Amino acid sequence: MRRILLISLLFFTFSGIAQDKPLTEPVLTATFLEPGIAYEFPVGYKSTIKARAAITATIATEEYGENKVRLFPRPLIGMSYRKYYNFERREDNRLNTKRNSANYIGVIFLYATKPFNFNKKSELIGNNQYSYYDITRTLLNTGVVWGIQRNYNSRFSLDLNLGAGYVESGNVQGLSFIGEFTLGFWLNKRRDE
């Protein structure tokens, strides 16, 4: 599975390199939903690579005892290759395409460490046995997604993608739905708009 994703990434990357000046542009973003920072840079005519570091959270509910829901924050790193496909249609409709405001298909890789505040001895005793994969383990998501990204003139940034891929956390591994949803602000220097 990982080899297929790597081959797909290389194919998409090199398929756009022979073109002229890219339509895509570098974008630096700070996010407040999944707090972090991301940098997207062109690697082809309509393609980019986006790297990000953030704090995400695992939601867990108790298996036994009271019905509690807890959030376990954990550091996350992500990398995605994106192939944008509707710049021309958006421009024809007089819609914003600056800072890669378009739809895309992509390949993503997300890796999250163990949660910050998870103490295995105290959290797994008695009525505090939490379910959700295995929250004491790292989390790996990788797959193919469809997404939209909008970077507005007000500096507001929205990025949403959904797809299918491979998930691994502790003893749980297999195919699953995957995706990202981030809100934030782009930080690039303003150019003439």
Backbone as ProteinMPNN parsed JSONL, in Angstrom:
{"seq_chain_A": "MRRILLISLLFFTFSGIAQDKPLTEPVLTATFLEPGIAYEFPVGYKSTIKARAAITATIATEEYGENKVRLFPRPLIGMSYRKYYNFERREDNRLNTKRNSANYIGVIFLYATKPFNFNKKSELIGNNQYSYYDITRTLLNTGVVWGIQRNYNSRFSLDLNLGAGYVESGNVQGLSFIGEFTLGFWLNKRRDE", "coords_chain_A": {"N_chain_A": [[0.831, -1.195, 0.0], [1.905, 1.256, 0.846], [3.922, 1.549, -1.046], [2.463, 1.89, -3.402], [1.249, 4.368, -2.907], [3.55, 6.003, -2.793], [4.559, 5.723, -5.421], [2.404, 6.829, -6.829], [2.512, 9.477, -5.862], [5.04, 10.317, -6.862], [4.535, 10.098, -9.638], [2.443, 12.016, -10.025], [3.838, 14.302, -9.223], [6.028, 14.587, -11.058], [4.649, 14.743, -13.42], [3.811, 17.317, -13.867], [6.031, 18.971, -14.031], [7.3, 19.751, -16.415], [5.953, 21.905, -17.443], [5.276, 25.465, -18.022], [5.655, 28.519, -16.11], [4.362, 28.024, -12.862], [0.868, 27.849, -11.919], [0.227, 27.663, -9.326], [1.209, 28.893, -6.053], [3.562, 29.812, -3.414], [2.424, 29.41, -0.049], [2.069, 30.43, 3.242], [0.679, 29.424, 6.256], [-1.03, 29.963, 9.327], [-2.746, 28.085, 11.673], [-5.766, 27.879, 13.63], [-7.729, 26.037, 14.237], [-6.948, 22.89, 14.95], [-4.301, 23.794, 16.034], [-1.424, 25.222, 14.608], [1.189, 25.356, 12.093], [1.622, 25.773, 8.58], [3.181, 25.16, 5.415], [2.991, 25.635, 2.015], [4.195, 24.791, -1.157], [4.952, 25.298, -4.66], [5.369, 22.558, -6.946], [4.988, 21.936, -9.481], [3.129, 22.745, -12.497], [0.36, 22.929, -11.783], [0.502, 21.886, -9.25], [1.335, 21.15, -5.811], [3.285, 20.801, -2.786], [2.401, 20.359, 0.528], [3.399, 20.997, 3.765], [2.969, 20.462, 7.219], [2.823, 21.23, 10.737], [1.268, 20.533, 13.768], [-1.07, 20.649, 16.555], [-3.156, 18.115, 17.373], [-6.137, 16.33, 18.383], [-7.221, 13.408, 20.058], [-10.324, 11.946, 20.371], [-11.918, 10.348, 22.987], [-14.017, 7.913, 24.503], [-15.337, 6.528, 27.533], [-15.211, 3.034, 28.189], [-16.256, 1.68, 30.301], [-18.148, 2.373, 33.285], [-18.86, 5.811, 34.102], [-20.363, 7.883, 31.572], [-18.171, 9.435, 29.97], [-16.452, 11.809, 27.963], [-13.323, 12.421, 26.593], [-10.626, 14.539, 25.589], [-7.549, 13.981, 24.113], [-4.747, 15.651, 23.625], [-2.298, 15.719, 21.003], [0.869, 15.92, 19.304], [1.213, 16.539, 15.783], [2.391, 15.766, 12.547], [2.302, 16.505, 9.109], [2.129, 15.789, 5.605], [1.413, 16.568, 2.297], [0.681, 15.904, -1.105], [-0.614, 17.815, -3.711], [-2.779, 18.134, -6.449], [-4.078, 20.549, -8.254], [-7.139, 21.375, -9.922], [-9.099, 23.135, -10.998], [-8.526, 25.837, -11.686], [-8.835, 27.436, -14.058], [-11.643, 27.354, -14.583], [-12.615, 28.578, -12.267], [-11.447, 31.119, -12.559], [-12.712, 31.949, -14.952], [-15.28, 32.276, -13.957], [-14.909, 34.453, -12.442], [-13.92, 34.062, -9.827], [-11.931, 33.866, -6.848], [-8.578, 32.814, -7.206], [-6.196, 33.15, -6.094], [-3.362, 32.393, -4.041], [-3.615, 29.62, -4.176], [-6.367, 28.985, -4.153], [-8.502, 26.772, -4.775], [-9.887, 23.64, -6.012], [-8.724, 20.293, -5.323], [-7.041, 17.128, -5.9], [-5.37, 14.716, -3.953], [-2.559, 13.203, -2.231], [-2.119, 12.199, 1.034], [-0.201, 12.212, 4.077], [-0.223, 11.597, 7.42], [1.036, 11.849, 10.682], [0.814, 11.2, 14.058], [1.965, 11.636, 17.377], [2.138, 9.885, 20.573], [-0.459, 10.743, 22.95], [-0.227, 13.858, 24.849], [-1.095, 14.095, 27.611], [-1.567, 11.551, 28.578], [-1.535, 9.136, 30.919], [-0.657, 6.011, 31.339], [-0.847, 4.223, 33.562], [-2.598, 5.5, 35.435], [-4.845, 6.111, 33.87], [-5.924, 3.73, 32.877], [-7.003, 2.262, 34.918], [-9.598, 0.754, 36.796], [-12.628, 2.447, 36.413], [-11.824, 3.943, 34.244], [-11.28, 3.097, 31.565], [-10.524, 3.751, 28.438], [-11.91, 3.879, 25.141], [-11.113, 3.896, 21.698], [-9.559, 3.297, 19.034], [-6.326, 2.645, 19.886], [-5.402, 4.575, 22.216], [-3.006, 4.941, 23.461], [-1.007, 4.732, 21.694], [0.976, 5.677, 18.793], [-0.311, 7.39, 15.875], [-1.067, 6.783, 12.519], [-2.003, 7.976, 9.414], [-2.684, 7.608, 6.031], [-3.35, 8.248, 2.604], [-5.598, 8.766, -0.234], [-7.134, 11.773, -1.236], [-9.862, 14.103, -1.825], [-10.129, 17.595, -2.083], [-10.833, 20.995, -0.924], [-9.531, 24.26, -0.99], [-9.439, 27.488, 0.328], [-8.264, 30.723, 0.329], [-8.845, 33.686, 1.476], [-9.143, 37.258, 0.676], [-9.31, 38.613, 3.061], [-7.49, 37.412, 4.659], [-8.315, 35.106, 5.907], [-8.272, 31.562, 6.062], [-9.209, 28.423, 4.748], [-9.221, 24.93, 4.704], [-10.135, 21.834, 3.553], [-10.277, 18.362, 3.324], [-11.222, 15.101, 2.188], [-11.234, 11.537, 2.111], [-10.13, 8.199, 1.309], [-8.148, 5.744, 2.923], [-5.292, 4.288, 4.547], [-5.121, 3.386, 7.927], [-3.352, 3.305, 10.963], [-3.019, 2.408, 14.283], [-1.663, 1.462, 17.142], [-2.707, -1.807, 17.747], [-4.695, -1.714, 15.898], [-5.376, -1.616, 12.524], [-5.924, -0.819, 9.113], [-8.19, -0.215, 6.316], [-9.782, 2.966, 5.993], [-11.894, 5.901, 6.355], [-10.422, 9.061, 5.771], [-9.161, 12.364, 6.514], [-8.793, 15.981, 6.629], [-9.393, 19.027, 8.363], [-8.936, 22.336, 8.516], [-8.752, 25.61, 9.883], [-7.671, 28.969, 9.614], [-5.219, 31.557, 9.166], [-3.675, 33.086, 6.376], [-0.27, 33.996, 5.925], [1.395, 35.276, 4.14], [3.152, 37.98, 2.487], [1.26, 40.722, 1.402], [0.415, 41.199, -1.978], [-0.09, 43.265, -4.879], [-3.505, 43.472, -5.319]], "CA_chain_A": [[0.0, 0.0, 0.0], [2.782, 2.43, 0.929], [4.627, 1.675, -2.334], [1.509, 2.439, -4.368], [1.117, 5.793, -2.614], [4.79, 6.665, -3.182], [4.607, 5.768, -6.888], [1.399, 7.819, -7.243], [3.049, 10.793, -5.542], [6.101, 10.63, -7.828], [3.915, 10.292, -10.946], [1.77, 13.312, -10.047], [4.835, 15.358, -9.09], [6.807, 14.772, -12.271], [3.792, 14.979, -14.584], [3.599, 18.745, -14.079], [7.268, 19.743, -13.964], [7.73, 20.26, -17.717], [5.136, 23.05, -17.814], [5.837, 26.786, -17.792], [5.478, 29.069, -14.769], [3.226, 27.391, -12.192], [-0.29, 28.625, -11.477], [0.248, 27.617, -7.863], [2.173, 29.797, -5.428], [3.849, 29.472, -2.017], [1.486, 29.952, 0.934], [2.365, 30.136, 4.644], [-0.582, 29.515, 6.984], [-1.121, 29.631, 10.751], [-4.09, 27.573, 11.899], [-6.246, 27.85, 15.015], [-8.395, 24.742, 14.379], [-5.713, 22.122, 14.942], [-3.3, 24.86, 16.078], [-0.14, 24.87, 14.014], [1.691, 26.149, 10.975], [1.759, 24.985, 7.349], [3.798, 25.832, 4.284], [2.688, 24.978, 0.751], [5.056, 25.332, -2.208], [4.725, 24.68, -5.966], [6.307, 21.572, -7.483], [4.576, 21.736, -10.865], [2.259, 23.774, -13.055], [-0.826, 23.03, -10.933], [0.671, 20.987, -8.114], [2.099, 21.647, -4.666], [3.469, 19.966, -1.6], [2.079, 21.11, 1.735], [3.913, 20.401, 4.992], [2.422, 21.152, 8.376], [3.011, 20.732, 12.097], [0.105, 21.03, 14.512], [-1.545, 19.887, 17.707], [-4.482, 17.558, 17.116], [-6.668, 15.68, 19.583], [-7.968, 12.165, 19.932], [-11.525, 11.938, 21.199], [-12.108, 9.017, 23.551], [-15.125, 7.729, 25.442], [-15.079, 5.411, 28.434], [-15.9, 1.78, 27.923], [-16.929, 1.256, 31.517], [-18.367, 3.451, 34.25], [-19.589, 6.992, 33.657], [-20.245, 8.22, 30.153], [-17.315, 10.609, 29.829], [-15.709, 11.995, 26.719], [-12.107, 13.179, 26.871], [-9.733, 14.88, 24.487], [-6.142, 13.739, 24.391], [-3.954, 16.372, 22.628], [-1.073, 15.06, 20.545], [1.532, 16.576, 18.177], [0.945, 15.95, 14.473], [3.084, 16.284, 11.368], [1.601, 16.063, 7.908], [2.683, 16.14, 4.304], [0.474, 16.186, 1.248], [0.893, 16.321, -2.484], [-1.894, 18.266, -4.234], [-2.904, 18.442, -7.882], [-5.242, 21.423, -8.398], [-7.734, 21.096, -11.222], [-10.158, 24.014, -11.511], [-8.127, 27.247, -11.731], [-9.405, 28.133, -15.207], [-13.089, 27.512, -14.402], [-12.827, 29.598, -11.23], [-11.122, 32.426, -13.144], [-13.791, 32.279, -15.891], [-16.431, 32.703, -13.155], [-14.421, 35.592, -11.65], [-13.715, 33.645, -8.447], [-10.555, 33.977, -6.369], [-7.67, 31.672, -7.344], [-4.922, 33.52, -5.459], [-2.903, 31.571, -2.925], [-4.072, 28.248, -4.387], [-7.781, 28.848, -3.803], [-9.081, 25.904, -5.804], [-10.116, 22.258, -5.597], [-7.572, 19.447, -5.615], [-6.944, 15.745, -5.464], [-4.049, 14.637, -3.355], [-2.098, 12.09, -1.417], [-1.706, 12.766, 2.321], [0.463, 11.4, 5.089], [-0.331, 12.237, 8.729], [1.611, 11.059, 11.772], [0.624, 11.829, 15.369], [2.644, 10.929, 18.462], [1.279, 9.533, 21.709], [-1.038, 11.942, 23.568], [0.547, 14.553, 25.883], [-1.514, 13.926, 29.001], [-2.048, 10.196, 28.825], [-0.736, 8.378, 31.873], [-1.206, 4.666, 31.178], [-1.182, 3.604, 34.848], [-3.772, 6.093, 36.072], [-6.006, 6.183, 32.989], [-6.487, 2.431, 32.544], [-7.411, 1.561, 36.131], [-10.993, 0.888, 37.224], [-13.655, 2.939, 35.502], [-11.263, 4.853, 33.258], [-10.74, 2.391, 30.409], [-10.997, 4.502, 27.279], [-11.907, 3.215, 23.851], [-10.867, 4.641, 20.465], [-8.347, 2.623, 18.591], [-5.516, 2.433, 21.075], [-4.929, 5.947, 22.373], [-1.659, 4.986, 24.02], [-0.079, 4.507, 20.586], [1.05, 6.688, 17.737], [-1.377, 7.278, 14.886], [-0.607, 7.005, 11.152], [-3.048, 8.02, 8.382], [-2.174, 7.92, 4.703], [-4.335, 7.878, 1.599], [-5.935, 9.652, -1.344], [-8.227, 12.653, -0.817], [-10.364, 15.214, -2.621], [-10.208, 18.714, -1.151], [-10.988, 22.391, -1.33], [-8.766, 25.229, -0.209], [-9.788, 28.873, 0.04], [-7.501, 31.739, 1.043], [-9.58, 34.899, 1.14], [-8.419, 38.527, 0.788], [-9.335, 39.017, 4.473], [-6.453, 36.564, 5.257], [-8.905, 33.876, 6.428], [-7.895, 30.385, 5.287], [-9.985, 27.211, 4.995], [-8.737, 23.773, 3.96], [-10.901, 20.633, 3.897], [-10.151, 17.25, 2.397], [-11.797, 13.824, 2.614], [-10.892, 10.455, 1.205], [-9.975, 6.856, 1.863], [-6.745, 5.385, 3.046], [-4.826, 3.303, 5.514], [-4.975, 3.921, 9.28], [-2.679, 2.391, 11.885], [-2.876, 2.907, 15.645], [-1.523, 0.29, 17.999], [-3.05, -3.066, 17.086], [-5.735, -1.469, 14.905], [-4.868, -1.177, 11.236], [-6.798, -1.19, 8.013], [-8.729, 0.846, 5.484], [-10.679, 3.84, 6.734], [-12.045, 7.255, 5.853], [-9.425, 9.976, 6.317], [-9.36, 13.739, 6.089], [-8.289, 17.093, 7.43], [-10.176, 20.261, 8.328], [-8.204, 23.374, 9.239], [-9.112, 27.013, 9.724], [-6.574, 29.805, 10.086], [-4.923, 32.791, 8.444], [-2.456, 33.032, 5.577], [0.687, 34.975, 6.46], [2.238, 35.835, 3.08], [3.108, 39.411, 2.263], [0.242, 41.09, 0.399], [0.871, 41.786, -3.236], [-1.187, 44.056, -5.462], [-4.68, 42.618, -5.525]], "C_chain_A": [[0.876, 1.259, 0.0], [3.531, 2.653, -0.381], [3.724, 2.284, -3.388], [1.358, 3.938, -4.158], [2.361, 6.563, -3.035], [4.898, 6.788, -4.697], [3.616, 6.792, -7.414], [1.906, 9.233, -7.018], [4.121, 11.211, -6.548], [5.527, 10.887, -9.214], [3.27, 11.664, -11.04], [2.778, 14.456, -10.006], [5.536, 15.626, -10.421], [5.952, 15.012, -13.504], [3.595, 16.46, -14.862], [4.867, 19.567, -14.169], [7.645, 20.366, -15.3], [6.947, 21.491, -18.164], [5.881, 24.367, -17.554], [5.629, 27.205, -16.336], [4.235, 28.489, -14.098], [2.091, 28.374, -11.901], [-0.336, 28.684, -9.957], [1.318, 28.556, -7.327], [2.436, 29.38, -3.988], [2.851, 30.153, -1.08], [1.908, 29.473, 2.313], [1.094, 30.394, 5.44], [-0.381, 29.183, 8.456], [-2.56, 29.216, 11.016], [-4.469, 27.633, 13.371], [-7.122, 26.625, 15.273], [-7.344, 23.716, 14.015], [-4.564, 23.131, 14.901], [-1.955, 24.41, 15.523], [0.238, 25.807, 12.892], [1.878, 25.226, 9.779], [2.427, 25.825, 6.276], [3.541, 24.993, 3.042], [3.545, 25.611, -0.341], [4.829, 24.573, -3.518], [5.805, 23.66, -6.316], [5.968, 21.251, -8.934], [3.625, 22.839, -11.286], [1.023, 24.007, -12.199], [-0.702, 22.148, -9.698], [1.576, 21.585, -7.052], [2.391, 20.509, -3.701], [3.196, 20.87, -0.407], [2.59, 20.331, 2.94], [3.335, 21.169, 6.165], [2.769, 20.444, 9.674], [1.901, 21.354, 12.935], [-0.097, 20.209, 15.779], [-2.951, 19.422, 17.358], [-4.964, 16.911, 18.404], [-7.371, 14.395, 19.207], [-9.153, 12.258, 20.88], [-11.742, 10.523, 21.679], [-13.3, 9.017, 24.499], [-14.802, 6.531, 26.318], [-15.847, 4.186, 27.997], [-16.733, 1.353, 29.125], [-17.171, 2.473, 32.397], [-19.17, 4.588, 33.65], [-19.384, 7.228, 32.169], [-19.475, 9.525, 30.013], [-16.681, 10.622, 28.45], [-14.495, 12.832, 27.062], [-11.353, 13.438, 25.589], [-8.302, 14.639, 24.932], [-5.32, 14.449, 23.321], [-2.683, 15.613, 22.28], [-0.468, 15.849, 19.387], [1.289, 15.799, 16.882], [1.867, 16.58, 13.444], [2.366, 15.717, 10.15], [2.309, 16.543, 6.657], [1.641, 15.712, 3.283], [0.951, 16.705, -0.099], [-0.477, 16.647, -3.047], [-1.804, 18.584, -5.711], [-4.203, 19.227, -8.034], [-5.819, 21.271, -9.798], [-8.755, 22.1, -11.72], [-9.799, 25.499, -11.491], [-8.855, 28.002, -12.85], [-10.908, 28.379, -15.041], [-13.393, 28.569, -13.356], [-12.524, 31.002, -11.772], [-12.191, 32.876, -14.135], [-15.032, 32.791, -15.168], [-16.08, 33.867, -12.222], [-14.337, 35.275, -10.144], [-12.229, 33.704, -8.105], [-9.774, 32.687, -6.618], [-6.321, 31.967, -6.685], [-4.645, 32.614, -4.27], [-3.532, 30.177, -2.961], [-5.508, 28.016, -3.92], [-8.482, 28.08, -4.92], [-9.348, 24.526, -5.201], [-8.912, 21.414, -6.003], [-7.856, 17.991, -5.309], [-5.536, 15.596, -4.921], [-3.787, 13.332, -2.644], [-1.615, 12.709, -0.109], [-1.034, 11.718, 3.197], [0.386, 12.181, 6.391], [0.229, 11.3, 9.79], [1.436, 11.838, 13.069], [1.302, 10.976, 16.433], [1.637, 10.481, 19.512], [0.717, 10.82, 22.313], [-0.135, 12.519, 24.66], [0.207, 14.085, 27.286], [-2.011, 12.529, 29.31], [-1.081, 9.459, 29.711], [-1.329, 6.977, 31.927], [-1.635, 4.06, 32.517], [-2.459, 4.174, 35.44], [-5.003, 6.05, 35.188], [-6.645, 4.825, 32.716], [-6.928, 1.633, 33.758], [-8.892, 1.798, 36.38], [-11.914, 1.363, 36.132], [-13.115, 3.845, 34.406], [-10.626, 4.121, 32.092], [-11.342, 3.015, 29.16], [-10.926, 3.671, 26.017], [-11.681, 4.252, 22.767], [-9.523, 4.161, 19.994], [-7.553, 2.241, 19.827], [-4.83, 3.766, 21.32], [-3.549, 6.049, 23.003], [-0.596, 4.868, 22.937], [-0.013, 5.706, 19.649], [-0.05, 6.409, 16.716], [-0.821, 7.632, 13.517], [-1.82, 6.952, 10.23], [-2.369, 8.343, 7.06], [-3.205, 7.48, 3.674], [-4.521, 8.931, 0.527], [-7.165, 10.452, -0.952], [-8.654, 13.594, -1.945], [-10.522, 16.377, -1.651], [-10.501, 20.047, -1.796], [-10.126, 23.247, -0.409], [-9.192, 26.621, -0.651], [-8.965, 29.773, 0.949], [-8.056, 33.096, 0.612], [-8.722, 36.151, 1.319], [-8.363, 39.025, 2.232], [-8.274, 38.289, 5.3], [-7.002, 35.287, 5.872], [-8.577, 32.717, 5.491], [-8.724, 29.18, 5.723], [-9.415, 26.1, 4.131], [-9.474, 22.537, 4.46], [-10.612, 19.571, 2.857], [-10.695, 15.979, 3.028], [-11.402, 12.753, 1.615], [-10.835, 9.125, 1.91], [-8.499, 6.528, 1.925], [-6.509, 4.337, 4.093], [-4.606, 3.996, 6.853], [-4.307, 2.863, 10.139], [-2.52, 3.076, 13.231], [-2.826, 1.709, 16.572], [-1.796, -0.979, 17.224], [-4.113, -2.902, 16.008], [-5.089, -0.958, 13.629], [-5.82, -1.63, 10.148], [-7.265, 0.017, 7.233], [-9.754, 1.652, 6.26], [-10.889, 5.13, 5.956], [-10.982, 8.121, 6.51], [-9.751, 11.382, 5.856], [-8.757, 14.734, 7.054], [-9.272, 18.256, 7.302], [-9.433, 21.283, 9.163], [-8.764, 24.75, 8.887], [-7.963, 27.839, 10.266], [-6.453, 31.066, 9.266], [-3.654, 32.602, 7.628], [-1.571, 34.209, 5.963], [1.573, 35.611, 5.397], [2.13, 37.353, 3.052], [2.06, 39.702, 1.189], [0.918, 41.626, -0.846], [-0.311, 42.575, -3.814], [-2.343, 43.158, -5.825], [-5.626, 43.286, -6.481]], "O_chain_A": [[0.621, 2.204, -0.747], [3.755, 3.793, -0.788], [4.17, 3.108, -4.186], [1.34, 4.7, -5.125], [2.248, 7.662, -3.578], [5.286, 7.839, -5.207], [3.932, 7.545, -8.336], [1.749, 10.095, -7.882], [4.106, 12.343, -7.032], [5.98, 11.8, -9.905], [3.502, 12.401, -11.998], [2.593, 15.47, -10.68], [5.623, 16.774, -10.856], [6.47, 15.442, -14.535], [3.247, 16.831, -15.983], [4.782, 20.778, -14.37], [8.262, 21.431, -15.313], [7.277, 22.067, -19.201], [6.956, 24.386, -16.955], [5.453, 26.367, -15.452], [3.165, 28.464, -14.704], [2.317, 29.562, -11.67], [-0.868, 29.629, -9.374], [2.222, 28.964, -8.056], [1.624, 28.669, -3.396], [2.479, 31.31, -1.28], [2.086, 28.276, 2.54], [0.493, 31.461, 5.319], [0.341, 28.247, 8.799], [-3.492, 29.918, 10.624], [-3.624, 27.463, 14.251], [-7.25, 26.206, 16.423], [-6.891, 23.681, 12.87], [-3.925, 23.306, 13.863], [-1.418, 23.371, 15.908], [-0.312, 26.899, 12.754], [2.24, 24.059, 9.927], [2.262, 27.044, 6.231], [3.831, 23.797, 3.014], [3.615, 26.836, -0.44], [4.551, 23.374, -3.511], [6.986, 23.857, -6.03], [6.597, 20.386, -9.543], [3.351, 23.76, -10.517], [0.67, 25.152, -11.918], [-1.715, 21.707, -9.155], [2.453, 22.401, -7.336], [1.827, 19.419, -3.79], [3.69, 21.996, -0.336], [2.262, 19.158, 3.12], [3.221, 22.394, 6.112], [2.979, 19.232, 9.708], [1.626, 22.549, 12.83], [0.598, 19.226, 16.034], [-3.832, 20.237, 17.08], [-4.26, 16.944, 19.413], [-8.031, 14.307, 18.171], [-8.999, 12.607, 22.051], [-11.752, 9.59, 20.877], [-13.554, 9.995, 25.202], [-14.081, 5.625, 25.9], [-16.972, 4.273, 27.505], [-17.788, 0.738, 28.973], [-16.481, 3.485, 32.272], [-20.042, 4.376, 32.808], [-18.374, 6.83, 31.588], [-20.073, 10.599, 29.947], [-16.414, 9.577, 27.857], [-14.616, 13.846, 27.749], [-11.426, 12.666, 24.632], [-7.905, 15.058, 26.02], [-5.19, 13.929, 22.212], [-2.073, 14.959, 23.126], [-1.206, 16.394, 18.567], [1.174, 14.573, 16.885], [2.098, 17.789, 13.467], [1.884, 14.585, 10.169], [2.992, 17.567, 6.657], [1.058, 14.633, 3.388], [1.536, 17.782, -0.212], [-1.412, 15.861, -2.893], [-0.858, 19.229, -6.163], [-5.293, 18.661, -7.954], [-5.076, 21.061, -10.757], [-9.255, 21.915, -12.829], [-10.68, 26.338, -11.3], [-9.419, 29.072, -12.622], [-11.394, 29.475, -15.321], [-14.316, 29.367, -13.525], [-13.247, 31.955, -11.483], [-12.547, 34.054, -14.164], [-15.755, 33.638, -15.694], [-16.853, 34.219, -11.331], [-14.646, 36.121, -9.305], [-11.377, 33.602, -8.988], [-10.242, 31.599, -6.284], [-5.413, 31.136, -6.715], [-5.556, 32.138, -3.593], [-3.925, 29.626, -1.932], [-5.82, 26.967, -3.356], [-8.985, 28.665, -5.879], [-9.069, 24.284, -4.027], [-8.169, 21.777, -6.916], [-8.779, 17.659, -4.565], [-4.614, 16.273, -5.376], [-4.667, 12.486, -2.483], [-0.8, 13.631, -0.123], [-1.269, 10.516, 3.069], [0.876, 13.308, 6.465], [-0.068, 10.105, 9.795], [1.855, 12.99, 13.171], [1.226, 9.748, 16.399], [0.432, 10.676, 19.356], [1.341, 11.875, 22.204], [0.618, 11.794, 25.311], [1.092, 13.723, 28.062], [-2.809, 12.351, 30.23], [0.053, 9.183, 29.32], [-2.397, 6.781, 32.506], [-2.695, 3.44, 32.591], [-3.316, 3.42, 35.901], [-6.117, 5.962, 35.705], [-7.82, 4.778, 32.352], [-7.202, 0.438, 33.64], [-9.387, 2.91, 36.199], [-11.983, 0.768, 35.057], [-13.906, 4.465, 33.694], [-9.531, 4.488, 31.665], [-12.522, 2.828, 28.863], [-10.012, 2.866, 25.833], [-12.054, 5.41, 22.952], [-8.481, 4.575, 20.501], [-8.077, 1.576, 20.721], [-3.801, 4.061, 20.711], [-2.981, 7.139, 23.071], [0.598, 4.901, 23.238], [-0.838, 6.619, 19.711], [-0.641, 5.329, 16.699], [-0.173, 8.667, 13.362], [-2.582, 5.985, 10.262], [-1.558, 9.267, 6.992], [-3.861, 6.453, 3.851], [-3.722, 9.858, 0.39], [-8.123, 9.905, -0.407], [-7.903, 13.843, -2.888], [-10.989, 16.19, -0.528], [-10.434, 20.215, -3.014], [-10.014, 22.986, 0.788], [-9.296, 26.903, -1.845], [-8.963, 29.615, 2.17], [-7.766, 33.582, -0.481], [-7.708, 36.124, 2.017], [-7.459, 39.781, 2.587], [-8.166, 38.516, 6.505], [-6.219, 34.451, 6.323], [-8.601, 32.874, 4.27], [-8.918, 28.946, 6.916], [-9.152, 26.31, 2.947], [-9.44, 22.228, 5.651], [-10.689, 19.83, 1.656], [-10.636, 15.8, 4.244], [-11.254, 13.023, 0.423], [-11.42, 8.945, 2.979], [-7.706, 6.972, 1.095], [-7.413, 3.594, 4.475], [-3.984, 5.057, 6.918], [-4.641, 1.681, 10.064], [-1.966, 4.172, 13.325], [-3.828, 1.02, 16.764], [-1.201, -1.214, 16.172], [-4.404, -3.85, 15.278], [-4.341, 0.02, 13.653], [-6.443, -2.687, 10.247], [-6.799, 1.135, 7.456], [-10.5, 1.111, 7.077], [-10.153, 5.421, 5.012], [-10.674, 7.933, 7.687], [-10.525, 11.573, 4.918], [-8.281, 14.386, 8.134], [-9.901, 18.44, 6.26], [-9.308, 21.126, 10.377], [-9.186, 25.008, 7.76], [-7.343, 27.465, 11.262], [-7.438, 31.584, 8.739], [-2.674, 32.034, 8.111], [-2.066, 35.288, 6.288], [2.434, 36.423, 5.736], [1.154, 37.933, 3.525], [1.989, 39.0, 0.181], [1.869, 42.405, -0.774], [-1.413, 42.534, -3.266], [-2.175, 42.186, -6.562], [-6.682, 42.734, -6.791]]}, "name": "protein", "num_of_chains": 1, "seq": "MRRILLISLLFFTFSGIAQDKPLTEPVLTATFLEPGIAYEFPVGYKSTIKARAAITATIATEEYGENKVRLFPRPLIGMSYRKYYNFERREDNRLNTKRNSANYIGVIFLYATKPFNFNKKSELIGNNQYSYYDITRTLLNTGVVWGIQRNYNSRFSLDLNLGAGYVESGNVQGLSFIGEFTLGFWLNKRRDE"}
